């Protein structure tokens, strides 16, 4: 079963602005295992091997 998702923001004045139009999102068959760990950093500095 597919879901739809729309991303929008609301200003302090209550005005709504659409950031991304409505799109279909397909859920995962099996959710990933829960973890309290952050994923590995992928910035250029961390990805470069130490010298």
PEKAKA-V934292 format. One record per pair of residues at least 24 apart in sequence whose ideal C-beta (glycine too) atoms are under 8 Angstrom apart, sorted by the first residue. I is the first residue (numbers start at 1). J is the second residue. D is the distance in whole Angstrom. If there is no record, write none. Layout:
BEGIN
I:J:D
I:J:D
END
This chain:
BEGIN
1:27:7
2:26:5
2:27:8
3:27:6
END
